[in-house]
Amino acid sequence: MDNKKEQEREELHRAIWAIADELRGAVDGWDFKNYVLGTMFYRYISENLCNYINEGEVAAGNSDFDYAQLSDVEAAEARESLVQEKGFFILPSDASL
């Protein structure tokens, strides 16, 4: 039984790699990996910032607040303090990637 699971896992692994190779096309694997990992990291920090701000607003009693719906001009007012707290700042229009 474990052998069958292992074979299925290996087959799935091969299928995923084949799909990834097809998707990246003529792009070098290393370049593709850098692009994908960079995109994933940006999404992670974007979501991290949105969640951090939203949780703070909910704790302050503003339960309907959604950072992603805030205008960039309004959000920019908190840029300096967010950079000091989190180490980075992303505008709401850029955070919804």
N, C-alpha and C positions, 0 to 999 in steps of 0.2 A: 504494500500500500504506500509506504513512504517513497519507494522507488518510482511509482507512478506520479506522485506529487512532484517529485524532483524533476522528472522528465517533462511534466506540464510546465513547471516553472522555467526550465531551460528553454522550452519551445516559446513561451511567452517572452522571455528575455530576448531571444533571437528575433522574434517578430517586432518587438519594440525598437531594437537597434536597426532593423531593416527599414522601418518606417522613418526613423530619425535620419538615416542615410538618404532616403528618398527626399525627405523634406528639405534637407540642407543643400541638395543638388551639388553644384560645382564648388561650393564654398568649402574651404579647408575646415576639417573637423575642429581644430583648435580655435579658429576664428569664430566658428559657429558656437562652440561651447562658451567662449568669452561673451559673445552677444547674448546668448540665452541666460547665462549666469548673471550678467549685468542687468538684464531686464528683470529677472526674478528678484535681485537685490533691491532694485529701485521700487518694485511693487511692494516688497516687504517693508521698506522704510516708509513708503507712502501710507500703507495701511496702518503701520505702527503709529505714525503721527496723527492720522485721522482718529484712530481709536483712543489715543492719549488725550487729545483735545475733547472729543465727544464724552469720554468718561469724566473728565474734569468738569465739563458743563453740566452733565447729569448730576454729579455730586453737588454742584452748586445750585441745583433746583431747576435747571433749564432742560427739562426732559425732551423737548422737541428739537433740540439743537442738532445740526448735522454739518460738520465742517465742510464736507464736499459740496454743500449747497451755498456756502458763504461766497460772497464776491471776493475777488483777488484783492481789491482795494481794502475791504474790511479786514481781511486776513493779514494783510501786510502790516497792519497796526501792531500786531503781536509778534512780528518777525524777530525783533531783537531778544525779547524774553524767551521765545521758543528756541532760538539758537543757543542761548545760555543754558536752558533746561535740557534740551534734547541733543544739541550739537549740530542740528540741521534744521532747515525750513523748506517746505514745499508748498507752493500755492495750491489752493483748492482745484483750480482748473488743470493743474499738472498732476494732481494726486489721483485722479480718477482713470488712470491708464489701465 
